[in-house]
Structures are given as C-alpha cells and as structure tokens.
Amino acid sequence: MFSPFLHSRRWTTEMIFASLVILVSSLGAQDTEGQREAANRQLYLMMYNTAMSDSVISVDERMQLETLQQALGLNIDIMEDMYASPALPLEPRLDQSGRWTLMAQNMAWGSGLYGFGIPLVLDVNDGKWYLAGFMFGLGGAMITTWNYTSGLHFPEGRSMLQRSGGTIGMHYGIALAQLIDVEARGSMAITMAAVPAGIYVGDMIFRKWDPTTGMAYAMSTHAELGRFFFSTLHRQLAAPPVEPQYTYGNYYTYDEETQTYYFDQKAWDADRNEYNSDLDQYNKKFKSWRNLRNLFMLSGYPVGFYLGQRLYGQRDYSFGDAALIMVGRWGGALYGLITADLLEMEFDEQAMGWRWMIIGGGMGGLYGMDRWIEGSNYSFGQAFLMSLGALAGAGFSMGVGVILEVDDLKFYQITGMAGALGGMAWVKANVNPGLERASSGIHRKRPVQLSMLPMAGSPGRALPGLTLQLRW
C-alpha cells in the first residue's frame, strides 16, 4: 500500500499527508486499539526507513518524522521498543570517502619509487626509461588503485591505515636491505616489495579493529611518535661512532746537501694506512650501530599502534577531531623545540636534550588536545578554523612586538606561543560543532517547527489541523 513512498529518497509533508489520509481511512476497519497501534507503528517504520534510504536523516526529514510520531500518538516507550525491533532491509551503501587519498599517495609511489626503481632494478641505462617510468607510474598507479577500490567499502580510516602501512613498510624494507648489506639494485627491489606488504598489514589492522576515521589518524600519529621515541632512546643509550678525520701532515723534507725539498713517501703511506684502518673500524661500528638503531626504530611502530589503539580504541573521533589531534602532536613538538631554544640547549648532532624536548612537547600536545576536544566531534572545517585561529593569534601577538620595536628573539617566541594558544581557544569558544552536524542532518534541534497535518485520532486539540512547536 505504501510502496510508492518507499522508493523515494526525499519526501515532503505532502507525502506524509497522503499517507495519513490512507491511514485514517483504514482506521475504520480496525476493530481494536492494538490493531490501530500496530498500523501506526508500521506506517512510521516504513517512513523512517524511507528517510534512511540515503543513510542520512536531514533536518526536514527529522521534523516530519517527529510530527508524524505525534500525529500517530506513538509515545516514547513505543518508539524505543520499535527501534529495538529489526528494521526493514535497506539497500547497502558503500563509504568510499578514502578512495581519493589512497589514490593520491599511490600515484606518488608509482611515479617516484616505482617509476625510478623498476628501471634501476632492471639495470636500464637509457635515461628515457626513467623519465617514462615517472609518467607511466602516475597512470599505472591510478588505474590499479581505481580497480582495487571499485565496489569496495573504503572509508577514510581504511585509507589512512593503508597509507601509513605503506610508509612504514618502506622503512622496514630499507632497514632489511641495510641489515643484509645488499647493493643498490637489491635494496630498491626489497623496498618496492615492502611497500605493498605494509599496505596489506595496514588493511589487516583496519579489518581487525574497524576504527573510525579519527581513530585511524590518532593510531597512525601514535605509531610515528613511537618510532621517534624509540629512535631517540637508542641514540641516548648508544651514541653514534665518530667518523675519523684524515689530518694532512708535512711530508716534504729539506735536504741540506742538495738544498732541495723531497716528498717523504714512507710517512705518507704510514699515515694513509693508519687512516684507512681507522675508517674500516668506523664503518663496521657504524653498521652495527645503524642496525641496532633500525631495530629500536622499527619496534616503535607496532608499540605506537598498540598504545594508540588502547588509548583511542573507544574514542568516537570525527575527522575534524583527528586533524586537531595531529595539530596538537606537531604543534606540541614545535613548542618543545622553541622551549629548548629558550633554555639555550645545545643543538649539535650529539646533544640529546633538544630531542627529548621535541618528543615531550609532541606527547604533551597530543594528550592535551585529546582532553581539550573530548566529546566535541568537530568537523574538518572547524578544525581548520581553529588552526587558522592559532596562526592569526601568533601573528597578531608578534606584531605587537614589531610595533614596540622589540629586538629580543625570546619575546617573539614567547608571545607567539601564547598568541597561538589564545587564538585557537578563541575560535574554539566561538564555534559550535552542533551547528555543522545540523547542516549535515545529524543534529536534532531546530528553532521553529510548523506543520499543517490532520490530527484525526488525537483528541484535545483546539485546532485539529494545526500544530505549532517552538524550540530555543
């Protein structure tokens, strides 16, 4: 009876009006209150499934559903019981929001790594094949990714974990090639094989934990932070060996008898042999140190992923929340670096203090942002606005120093950090995540609702044809 409505993805008050007229005309044939209630529930559930046919209930559809609920006299208990019952089957809809991001990264892999790597592994000497490989890689990667993702449920969270897995796989491939000490062609072949293996592992993680987009970004950020932490820890425990430097001596000797200078070949050979011996010892020590560093670094990825899942596995992060988590992580790292400079720490290759300040700042920014946005569910646009607010706040506060002609760099560093926090806090206080959710059909509140529907079977109405609801 209601099949004309079930094939519509957007429906209007007139359609509900027509369905109610049909319902009212059929009520005369209902003998009991229970039969009338069952008919009301059937009608409401049909209209609800029609509204959900595109997987989103818009503001207008929600208003009409609530009006229909009131017109049919369905109370809250009945509604909860009805939602708990199996809904009518809907056509499954694929989420392919992550298709374009994976395609973009794979095209970068295809043109960069594989476009150059395949001719190298095949030992091609003609330069045109390297240029052609770059161009072929773009098209080949796009077609391959297009066919792979076609008809596949592929949300942005799945894309993020595959992209992160590919990058991590590349690092594992490079480390393996260094461990077995192969030449350039073998190293490139191993790296090219490791990238799709990493993508596959990233997809396995998605299918195992089924994270939201925000959770996937948070887990990937944590994995990268774990790599940096373990790499720095290794450097703290084992400083890299110092490469020997060759010192040129004076190998010319003056001969009094002949009153000429001659080159002392024996002294030259002795110094060169000593330097070459020291260099050989350094290379052996450096390879051992590098392999241990790779072991530490690569251990950080699974540990970071695991801790990220433990910390964020129950978080219902939106895409905007994930973007803010990454802003907190990298912004915190920048704050750590600036703080290290304010404390006048050494920034040479052997110094460790500034490295730990960057790690501490990154971890503090990540966890601080997590607490700051808890339960907000920001959109990506709102997250971008907050980032722009931080940039504007930093620029404005440092501009004051320019006007005052302040020459101290530390003044600009401190005011810039404070201004960035203030600008982001100001934007956060003036954006409402609920408004954007309302525009996308998620939010449930509207300021005004006005409907003209017959209220048959709803006694006690002064004007049976008019319902007016105001909300604020």
C-alpha positions as CSV (number, residue, x, y, z in Angstrom):
1,M,0.0,0.0,0.0
2,F,2.9,2.3,0.8
3,S,5.3,1.1,-1.9
4,P,5.2,4.5,-3.9
5,F,6.8,6.2,-0.9
6,L,9.5,3.5,-0.2
7,H,11.4,4.2,-3.4
8,S,11.7,8.0,-2.7
9,R,15.0,9.2,-1.2
10,R,13.5,12.6,-0.2
11,W,9.9,13.1,0.8
12,T,7.8,16.0,1.8
13,T,4.9,17.0,4.1
14,E,2.5,16.3,1.2
15,M,3.6,12.6,1.1
16,I,3.1,12.2,4.9
17,F,-0.3,14.0,4.5
18,A,-1.2,11.4,1.8
19,S,-0.1,8.5,3.9
20,L,-2.0,9.8,6.9
21,V,-5.2,10.1,4.8
22,I,-4.7,6.5,3.8
23,L,-4.1,5.6,7.4
24,V,-7.2,7.5,8.7
25,S,-9.4,5.8,6.1
26,S,-8.1,2.5,7.1
27,L,-8.7,3.1,10.8
28,G,-12.4,2.4,10.4
29,A,-11.6,-1.1,9.5
30,Q,-9.5,-1.6,12.7
31,D,-11.5,-3.2,15.5
32,T,-9.2,-2.8,18.4
33,E,-6.8,-0.3,19.9
34,G,-4.0,-2.8,19.5
35,Q,-4.6,-3.2,15.8
36,R,-4.6,0.6,15.4
37,E,-1.3,0.9,17.3
38,A,0.3,-1.8,15.1
39,A,-0.9,0.0,11.9
40,N,0.6,3.3,13.3
41,R,3.9,1.6,14.1
42,Q,4.0,0.0,10.6
43,L,3.4,3.3,8.9
44,Y,6.0,5.2,11.0
45,L,8.7,2.5,10.5
46,M,8.1,2.5,6.7
47,M,8.5,6.3,6.6
48,Y,11.6,6.1,8.8
49,N,13.2,3.5,6.5
50,T,12.4,5.6,3.5
51,A,14.1,8.6,5.1
52,M,17.1,6.4,5.9
53,S,17.4,5.1,2.3
54,D,20.4,7.5,1.8
55,S,21.9,6.7,5.2
56,V,21.3,10.3,6.5
57,I,18.2,11.9,8.1
58,S,18.1,15.5,7.2
59,V,16.7,18.3,9.4
60,D,13.5,18.5,7.4
61,E,13.0,14.7,7.5
62,R,13.6,14.6,11.3
63,M,11.0,17.4,11.8
64,Q,8.5,15.5,9.7
65,L,9.2,12.2,11.5
66,E,8.6,13.8,14.9
67,T,5.4,15.4,13.6
68,L,4.2,12.1,12.3
69,Q,5.0,10.4,15.6
70,Q,2.8,13.0,17.4
71,A,0.0,12.6,14.9
72,L,0.0,8.9,15.3
73,G,0.1,9.1,19.1
74,L,3.3,7.0,19.5
75,N,4.7,7.6,22.9
76,I,8.4,7.3,23.9
77,D,8.1,3.7,25.2
78,I,6.5,2.5,22.0
79,M,9.2,4.3,20.0
80,E,12.1,2.7,21.9
81,D,10.5,-0.7,21.6
82,M,10.0,-0.2,17.9
83,Y,13.7,0.9,17.3
84,A,14.8,-2.2,19.2
85,S,13.0,-4.4,16.7
86,P,14.6,-5.3,13.4
87,A,14.3,-2.5,10.8
88,L,13.2,-3.1,7.3
89,P,16.1,-4.1,5.0
90,L,17.8,-1.2,3.3
91,E,20.0,-1.2,0.2
92,P,23.6,-1.3,1.4
93,R,25.6,1.8,0.6
94,L,29.4,1.9,0.3
95,D,31.5,4.5,2.0
96,Q,34.3,5.4,-0.4
97,S,35.4,8.7,1.2
98,G,39.0,7.4,1.4
99,R,39.4,6.4,-2.2
100,W,40.9,9.7,-3.4
101,T,43.5,10.0,-0.7
102,L,44.8,6.4,-1.3
103,M,44.9,7.1,-5.0
104,A,46.9,10.3,-4.5
105,Q,49.5,8.5,-2.4
106,N,49.7,5.5,-4.7
107,M,50.3,7.8,-7.6
108,A,53.2,9.3,-5.6
109,W,54.6,5.8,-5.0
110,G,54.1,4.9,-8.7
111,S,55.8,8.0,-10.1
112,G,58.5,8.3,-7.5
113,L,59.6,4.9,-6.1
114,Y,58.4,2.6,-8.8
115,G,59.0,4.9,-11.8
116,F,62.6,5.2,-10.8
117,G,63.1,1.8,-9.1
118,I,61.9,-0.5,-11.8
119,P,64.4,0.7,-14.5
120,L,67.1,0.6,-11.8
121,V,66.4,-3.0,-10.8
122,L,66.3,-4.0,-14.4
123,D,69.7,-2.3,-14.9
124,V,68.4,0.0,-17.6
125,N,71.0,2.6,-18.7
126,D,68.9,4.6,-21.1
127,G,67.7,7.8,-19.3
128,K,64.4,7.9,-21.3
129,W,63.1,4.9,-19.4
130,Y,63.5,6.7,-16.1
131,L,61.5,9.7,-17.4
132,A,58.9,7.4,-18.9
133,G,58.8,5.4,-15.7
134,F,57.8,8.6,-13.9
135,M,54.9,9.2,-16.3
136,F,53.8,5.5,-16.6
137,G,53.8,5.3,-12.8
138,L,51.2,8.0,-12.5
139,G,48.7,6.3,-14.8
140,G,49.5,2.8,-13.7
141,A,49.0,3.6,-10.0
142,M,45.7,5.4,-10.7
143,I,44.3,2.5,-12.8
144,T,45.5,-0.1,-10.3
145,T,44.0,1.8,-7.3
146,W,40.8,2.6,-9.2
147,N,40.2,-1.1,-9.9
148,Y,41.2,-2.2,-6.4
149,T,38.8,0.2,-4.6
150,S,35.9,-0.1,-7.1
151,G,32.9,-1.6,-5.3
152,L,34.9,-1.8,-2.0
153,H,33.9,-0.3,1.3
154,F,36.7,2.2,1.7
155,P,36.2,4.9,4.3
156,E,39.0,7.4,5.0
157,G,40.1,5.5,8.1
158,R,40.9,2.5,5.9
159,S,42.8,4.7,3.5
160,M,44.8,6.3,6.4
161,L,45.9,2.9,7.8
162,Q,46.9,1.7,4.3
163,R,48.8,4.9,3.6
164,S,50.5,4.7,7.0
165,G,51.2,1.0,6.4
166,G,52.9,1.7,3.1
167,T,55.2,4.3,4.6
168,I,56.1,2.0,7.5
169,G,56.7,-0.8,5.0
170,M,59.2,1.3,3.1
171,H,61.1,1.9,6.4
172,Y,61.1,-1.8,7.1
173,G,62.3,-2.5,3.6
174,I,65.2,0.0,3.9
175,A,66.2,-1.4,7.2
176,L,66.2,-5.0,5.9
177,A,68.3,-4.0,2.9
178,Q,70.8,-2.4,5.3
179,L,70.8,-5.4,7.5
180,I,71.7,-7.8,4.8
181,D,74.0,-5.2,3.2
182,V,72.9,-5.5,-0.4
183,E,73.8,-3.3,-3.3
184,A,71.6,-0.5,-4.7
185,R,69.5,-2.7,-7.1
186,G,68.8,-5.3,-4.4
187,S,67.9,-2.6,-1.9
188,M,65.5,-1.0,-4.3
189,A,63.8,-4.3,-5.0
190,I,63.4,-5.1,-1.3
191,T,61.9,-1.6,-0.7
192,M,59.5,-1.9,-3.6
193,A,58.3,-5.2,-2.3
194,A,57.9,-3.9,1.3
195,V,55.6,-1.0,0.4
196,P,52.6,-3.2,-0.7
197,A,53.3,-5.6,2.2
198,G,52.9,-2.6,4.6
199,I,49.7,-1.6,2.9
200,Y,48.3,-5.1,3.3
201,V,49.2,-5.1,7.0
202,G,47.6,-1.7,7.4
203,D,44.4,-3.1,5.9
204,M,44.6,-6.1,8.2
205,I,44.7,-3.7,11.2
206,F,41.6,-1.8,9.8
207,R,39.7,-5.1,9.4
208,K,40.7,-6.3,12.9
209,W,39.9,-3.1,14.9
210,D,37.5,-1.3,12.5
211,P,38.5,2.1,13.7
212,T,36.7,5.3,12.8
213,T,38.5,7.9,10.6
214,G,39.6,9.9,13.7
215,M,40.8,6.8,15.5
216,A,42.8,5.7,12.4
217,Y,44.5,9.1,12.3
218,A,45.2,9.0,16.0
219,M,46.7,5.5,15.9
220,S,48.9,6.4,12.9
221,T,50.1,9.5,14.7
222,H,50.9,7.4,17.7
223,A,52.9,5.0,15.6
224,E,55.0,7.8,14.2
225,L,55.6,9.1,17.7
226,G,56.6,5.7,18.9
227,R,59.2,5.4,16.1
228,F,60.7,8.8,17.0
229,F,60.7,7.9,20.7
230,F,62.5,4.6,20.3
231,S,65.0,6.1,17.8
232,T,65.9,8.8,20.3
233,L,66.1,6.3,23.1
234,H,68.6,4.3,21.1
235,R,70.7,7.4,20.5
236,Q,70.6,8.2,24.2
237,L,71.8,4.7,25.1
238,A,74.3,4.3,22.3
239,A,75.9,7.4,20.8
240,P,76.8,7.1,17.1
241,P,80.5,6.4,16.4
242,V,82.6,9.4,15.4
243,E,84.0,9.2,11.9
244,P,87.8,9.6,11.7
245,Q,89.2,12.7,10.0
246,Y,92.4,12.5,8.0
247,T,95.0,15.0,9.1
248,Y,97.4,16.1,6.4
249,G,101.0,16.4,7.7
250,N,104.1,18.0,6.3
251,Y,105.5,15.3,4.1
252,Y,108.2,17.4,2.4
253,T,111.7,17.3,3.9
254,Y,114.5,19.7,3.1
255,D,117.8,18.1,2.1
256,E,120.8,20.2,3.2
257,E,123.2,18.6,0.8
258,T,121.2,19.1,-2.3
259,Q,119.3,22.1,-0.9
260,T,116.0,20.8,-2.3
261,Y,112.7,19.5,-0.9
262,Y,111.7,15.9,-1.4
263,F,108.4,14.1,-0.8
264,D,108.5,11.5,2.1
265,Q,106.5,8.7,0.6
266,K,107.0,6.4,3.6
267,A,105.5,8.9,6.0
268,W,102.6,9.4,3.6
269,D,101.9,5.7,3.3
270,A,102.1,5.1,7.0
271,D,99.5,7.9,7.8
272,R,97.2,6.7,5.0
273,N,97.3,3.1,6.1
274,E,96.5,4.2,9.7
275,Y,93.6,6.4,8.5
276,N,92.2,3.5,6.3
277,S,92.4,1.1,9.2
278,D,90.5,3.6,11.4
279,L,88.0,4.1,8.6
280,D,87.4,0.4,8.3
281,Q,86.8,0.1,12.0
282,Y,84.4,3.1,11.9
283,N,82.4,1.5,9.1
284,K,82.0,-1.7,11.0
285,K,80.9,0.1,14.2
286,F,78.6,2.3,12.3
287,K,76.8,-0.6,10.6
288,S,76.3,-2.3,13.9
289,W,75.0,0.9,15.4
290,R,72.7,1.6,12.4
291,N,71.3,-1.9,12.6
292,L,70.5,-1.6,16.3
293,R,69.0,1.8,15.6
294,N,66.7,0.3,13.0
295,L,65.7,-2.4,15.4
296,F,64.7,0.2,18.0
297,M,63.1,2.5,15.4
298,L,61.0,-0.3,13.8
299,S,60.0,-1.6,17.3
300,G,58.4,1.8,17.9
301,Y,55.8,1.4,15.1
302,P,53.9,-1.7,16.5
303,V,54.2,-0.4,20.1
304,G,52.8,3.0,19.0
305,F,50.0,1.4,17.1
306,Y,49.1,-0.8,20.0
307,L,49.2,2.0,22.5
308,G,47.2,4.2,20.2
309,Q,44.5,1.6,19.9
310,R,44.4,1.1,23.7
311,L,44.2,4.9,24.2
312,Y,41.8,5.8,21.4
313,G,40.1,2.5,20.7
314,Q,36.9,3.7,22.4
315,R,37.0,7.2,21.1
316,D,34.4,8.2,18.6
317,Y,36.7,10.8,16.9
318,S,35.4,12.7,13.9
319,F,37.7,13.7,11.0
320,G,38.0,17.2,12.5
321,D,39.0,15.7,15.9
322,A,41.7,13.7,14.2
323,A,43.0,16.7,12.4
324,L,43.2,18.6,15.7
325,I,45.0,15.6,17.3
326,M,47.7,15.9,14.6
327,V,47.8,19.7,15.1
328,G,48.4,19.0,18.8
329,R,51.1,16.5,18.2
330,W,53.1,18.6,15.7
331,G,52.3,21.9,17.4
332,G,53.5,20.4,20.7
333,A,56.7,19.3,19.1
334,L,57.3,22.8,17.8
335,Y,56.6,24.2,21.3
336,G,59.2,21.7,22.6
337,L,61.8,22.9,20.1
338,I,61.1,26.6,20.9
339,T,61.3,25.8,24.6
340,A,64.7,24.1,24.1
341,D,66.0,27.2,22.4
342,L,64.6,29.4,25.2
343,L,66.6,27.2,27.7
344,E,69.7,27.6,25.5
345,M,70.2,23.9,25.0
346,E,72.9,22.6,22.6
347,F,71.6,21.7,19.1
348,D,74.6,19.8,17.8
349,E,74.4,16.3,16.5
350,Q,75.5,14.6,19.7
351,A,73.2,16.6,22.0
352,M,70.1,14.8,23.3
353,G,68.2,17.5,25.4
354,W,66.5,19.2,22.4
355,R,65.4,15.8,21.0
356,W,63.7,14.9,24.2
357,M,62.1,18.3,24.4
358,I,60.6,17.7,20.9
359,I,59.3,14.3,22.0
360,G,57.9,15.6,25.3
361,G,56.2,18.5,23.5
362,G,54.7,16.2,20.9
363,M,53.3,13.8,23.5
364,G,52.1,16.7,25.7
365,G,50.4,18.4,22.7
366,L,48.7,15.1,21.6
367,Y,47.3,14.2,25.1
368,G,46.4,17.8,25.9
369,M,44.5,18.2,22.6
370,D,42.7,14.9,23.3
371,R,41.4,16.2,26.6
372,W,40.6,19.6,25.2
373,I,38.3,18.4,22.5
374,E,36.8,15.5,24.3
375,G,33.2,14.9,23.3
376,S,33.1,17.7,20.8
377,N,33.1,16.0,17.4
378,Y,34.4,18.9,15.3
379,S,34.1,18.9,11.6
380,F,37.3,19.3,9.4
381,G,36.3,22.8,8.6
382,Q,36.0,23.8,12.2
383,A,39.4,22.1,12.9
384,F,40.9,24.2,10.1
385,L,39.3,27.3,11.5
386,M,40.9,26.6,14.9
387,S,44.3,26.1,13.2
388,L,43.9,29.4,11.4
389,G,43.0,31.0,14.7
390,A,46.2,29.8,16.2
391,L,48.1,31.2,13.2
392,A,46.3,34.5,13.5
393,G,46.9,34.7,17.2
394,A,50.6,34.1,16.9
395,G,50.9,36.7,14.1
396,F,48.9,39.3,16.0
397,S,50.9,38.9,19.2
398,M,54.2,39.0,17.5
399,G,53.1,42.1,15.5
400,V,52.7,43.9,18.8
401,G,56.5,43.4,19.4
402,V,57.2,44.8,15.9
403,I,55.2,48.0,16.7
404,L,57.1,48.3,20.1
405,E,60.4,47.7,18.3
406,V,61.4,44.8,20.5
407,D,64.7,43.3,19.4
408,D,64.7,40.2,21.7
409,L,64.0,37.0,19.8
410,K,62.8,35.3,23.0
411,F,60.0,37.9,23.3
412,Y,58.7,36.8,19.9
413,Q,59.0,33.2,20.7
414,I,57.0,33.5,24.0
415,T,54.4,35.9,22.6
416,G,54.0,33.7,19.5
417,M,53.3,30.6,21.5
418,A,50.9,32.4,23.9
419,G,49.1,34.1,21.0
420,A,48.7,30.8,19.1
421,L,47.1,29.2,22.1
422,G,44.9,32.2,22.7
423,G,43.8,32.4,19.0
424,M,42.9,28.7,19.0
425,A,41.0,29.0,22.3
426,W,39.0,32.0,21.0
427,V,37.9,30.1,17.9
428,K,37.0,27.0,19.9
429,A,34.8,29.2,22.2
430,N,33.0,30.6,19.2
431,V,32.3,27.6,17.1
432,N,29.5,25.2,17.7
433,P,30.0,21.6,16.5
434,G,26.3,21.0,16.7
435,L,25.5,23.6,14.0
436,E,27.5,21.8,11.4
437,R,26.1,18.5,12.5
438,A,22.6,20.0,12.0
439,S,23.5,21.1,8.4
440,S,24.6,17.5,7.7
441,G,21.4,16.1,9.1
442,I,22.9,14.8,12.4
443,H,21.9,17.4,14.9
444,R,18.4,17.1,16.2
445,K,17.4,20.6,17.4
446,R,15.6,23.2,15.2
447,P,14.5,26.7,16.2
448,V,10.9,26.5,14.7
449,Q,8.6,23.8,13.6
450,L,5.3,24.5,11.8
451,S,3.2,21.8,10.2
452,M,-0.3,21.5,8.8
453,L,-1.5,17.9,9.3
454,P,-4.8,16.3,10.1
455,M,-4.9,15.2,13.7
456,A,-7.6,12.5,13.5
457,G,-7.5,10.3,16.5
458,S,-5.7,13.0,18.5
459,P,-8.3,14.5,20.8
460,G,-7.8,17.6,22.9
461,R,-6.5,19.8,20.1
462,A,-8.1,23.2,19.9
463,L,-7.3,23.4,16.2
464,P,-7.1,19.8,14.9
465,G,-5.5,20.9,11.6
466,L,-2.6,23.0,13.1
467,T,0.4,22.1,15.2
468,L,2.9,24.8,16.2
469,Q,6.1,24.0,18.1
470,L,8.8,26.5,19.1
471,R,12.2,25.4,20.4
472,W,15.0,27.6,21.6
